[in-house]
Amino acid sequence: QAKADQAVRLLEALKEQQASQSALPVVPAPSVPVAAASVTPAALSAAPTREELEQAKKDMNLLVWAAKTAAEKGLPQATMMKAKADAKALEYERIVERSDSVRH
């Protein structure tokens, strides 16, 4: 239920943002290379906890859902949300790989 509530709040925020920007020209969000994200060496070496894995997966699923919903509704933020969802999916994959490599 909490995930659904969070998703509804995110969608409502997107709708509000769209309404406030409807008079403004739509400018595509600049693409940010994934490598630009700062990751500390300690974060790379430590095995993620089960809770961290679960939270990363929840965050990824929420962003994927929000991007899909925004695209279906034709919101101008859909491209930005897709980029965020893709970045979160890559982050999740790296966490899973790090978890697998530390456990083996």
C-alpha positions as CSV (number, residue, x, y, z in Angstrom):
1,Q,0.0,0.0,0.0
2,A,2.8,2.4,0.8
3,K,4.4,1.8,-2.6
4,A,1.0,2.6,-4.3
5,D,0.6,5.8,-2.2
6,Q,4.2,6.8,-3.1
7,A,3.5,6.2,-6.8
8,V,0.2,8.2,-6.7
9,R,2.1,11.1,-5.0
10,L,4.8,10.9,-7.7
11,L,2.2,10.9,-10.5
12,E,0.3,13.9,-8.9
13,A,3.6,15.8,-8.6
14,L,4.2,15.2,-12.3
15,K,0.7,16.4,-13.2
16,E,1.2,19.5,-11.1
17,Q,4.6,20.2,-12.7
18,Q,3.0,19.7,-16.1
19,A,0.2,22.1,-15.3
20,S,2.6,24.8,-14.0
21,Q,4.8,24.4,-17.1
22,S,1.9,24.3,-19.7
23,A,2.5,27.9,-20.6
24,L,6.3,27.4,-20.9
25,P,8.0,25.9,-23.9
26,V,9.0,22.3,-23.4
27,V,12.8,22.0,-23.3
28,P,14.2,18.4,-23.2
29,A,16.1,17.5,-20.1
30,P,19.9,17.3,-20.7
31,S,21.1,13.8,-20.7
32,V,23.5,13.1,-17.9
33,P,26.1,10.3,-18.4
34,V,25.7,7.5,-15.9
35,A,29.4,7.8,-15.2
36,A,28.8,11.3,-13.8
37,A,27.3,9.8,-10.7
38,S,29.7,9.9,-7.8
39,V,30.3,6.6,-6.1
40,T,32.7,6.3,-3.2
41,P,35.3,3.4,-3.3
42,A,33.9,2.1,0.0
43,A,30.5,1.8,-1.5
44,L,31.9,-0.3,-4.3
45,S,33.7,-2.8,-2.1
46,A,31.0,-3.4,0.6
47,A,28.4,-6.0,-0.1
48,P,24.9,-4.5,-0.1
49,T,22.5,-5.7,2.5
50,R,19.3,-7.5,1.7
51,E,17.4,-4.3,2.7
52,E,19.5,-2.2,0.3
53,L,18.8,-4.6,-2.5
54,E,15.1,-4.6,-1.8
55,Q,15.0,-0.8,-1.6
56,A,16.9,-0.4,-4.8
57,K,14.5,-2.7,-6.6
58,K,11.5,-0.9,-5.2
59,D,13.0,2.5,-6.3
60,M,13.7,1.1,-9.8
61,N,10.2,-0.4,-10.1
62,L,8.6,2.9,-9.0
63,L,10.6,4.9,-11.5
64,V,9.9,2.5,-14.3
65,W,6.2,2.6,-13.5
66,A,6.2,6.4,-13.3
67,A,8.1,6.7,-16.7
68,K,5.6,4.3,-18.3
69,T,2.6,6.1,-16.9
70,A,4.0,9.5,-17.9
71,A,4.6,8.3,-21.5
72,E,1.1,6.8,-21.7
73,K,-0.4,10.1,-20.6
74,G,1.8,12.1,-23.0
75,L,3.4,14.1,-20.2
76,P,6.4,16.3,-21.3
77,Q,8.4,14.8,-18.4
78,A,8.2,11.3,-19.8
79,T,11.6,11.5,-21.4
80,M,13.2,12.7,-18.2
81,M,11.4,10.0,-16.2
82,K,12.6,7.4,-18.7
83,A,16.2,8.5,-18.3
84,K,15.9,8.4,-14.5
85,A,14.3,4.9,-14.7
86,D,17.1,3.7,-17.0
87,A,19.7,5.1,-14.7
88,K,18.1,3.5,-11.6
89,A,17.9,0.1,-13.5
90,L,21.6,0.3,-14.2
91,E,22.3,1.2,-10.6
92,Y,20.2,-1.8,-9.5
93,E,22.1,-4.1,-11.9
94,R,25.4,-2.9,-10.4
95,I,24.2,-3.5,-6.9
96,V,23.1,-7.0,-7.8
97,E,26.4,-7.7,-9.6
98,R,28.3,-6.4,-6.6
99,S,26.3,-8.6,-4.3
100,D,26.9,-11.6,-6.4
101,S,30.6,-11.0,-6.7
102,V,31.1,-10.5,-3.0
103,R,29.1,-13.6,-2.1
104,H,31.1,-15.9,-4.5
